[in-house]
Amino acid sequence: MHKVRCPRCGSINEGDSLFCAECGCGLKKGGAGKRKRPAGMAVFLAIGAVCAALVVLALVCAALYVMGQEKKEEPLLGTDVTETQGQEIEAGQKEGGPGPYDAKAAAAEGTERAEAGETKTERAEAGEAKTERAEAGETERTGIHTYRLILKDCGWREAAEDCRAMGGYLARIESYEEYAAIVHQIGREEGFYNAHFYLGGRREEGETDYYWVDGDGQKMGKPLNSADSWAGGAWMKGEPSYVDGEAQELYLNLFCYEKEMAWVLNDVPEDVSAYYPGKTGYICEFEE
């Protein structure tokens, strides 16, 4: 008959005995000692431990990522988190109106003008001194007269007729000093900062030079778009362009170019009021 050894005291017992006859220890049928754990169970437990470790590691990584994002979103000391970014203004198009108004490569204008010589700021300061002398009765030496700024949605010809009816003419700016005096006056008077002023200059169709013209339309002085004229460096970059699409630009205009914060010359069609409603105007000049 099958015998069973007691795992505690080592005595031999009958195979069907449930307890050791010597020490009373419980006996297991089928052999002595502890029953072996199945190999599959050990593998299962090992896989479970690995999975648990991976879950813990993933949770730790997720927590670290969230903490890192919160720290990144914290504003630096002294930083204005409400500051608007990306304020790019599309170049090559003037404000308002029925269609685009080409003015390519205008962004580099300020730098090139500064390198060209006397800055507009210096000329404006010189013009202020001239203006003060003009108010003291020295207009005959500077060529600075009296000017009237007018806003009116009209064309160049109508503006010229209006000035003539008032005893003057569309302004003819013949020096840096006169230019600075007019710009100074525009700055003193309210409501003209965004205006587009017609001036008393034009060209003939088929020609490329712009001149000041008298009341009869006769040319005066040197071409305004030549290097020999004081106005040679006062044009907006890329101007005169002579045409806007299919429209001929025959007439002279003065407006404030915001990128440079300076008043510049430009050539325009006969009537720009459709482009700048409520902002179109002209400057009349009076010698007495």
Buried (B, 14 or more C-beta within 10 A) or exposed (E): EEEBBBBEEEEEBEEEBEEBEEEEEEBEEEEBEEEEEEEEEEEEEEEEEEEEEEEEEEEEEEEEEEEEEEEEEEEEEEEEEEEEEEEEEEEEBBEEBEEEBBBEEBEEBBEEBEEEEEBBEEBBEBBBEBBEBBEEEEBEEBBBBEBBBBBBBBBBEBBBEBBEEEEBBBBBBBBBBBBBBBBBBBBEEEEBEBBBBBBBBBBEEEEEBBBBBEEEEEBEBBBBBEEEBBBBBBBBBBBBBBEBEEEBBBBBBBBBBEBBEBBBBBBBBBBBBEBBEEBBBBBBBBEE
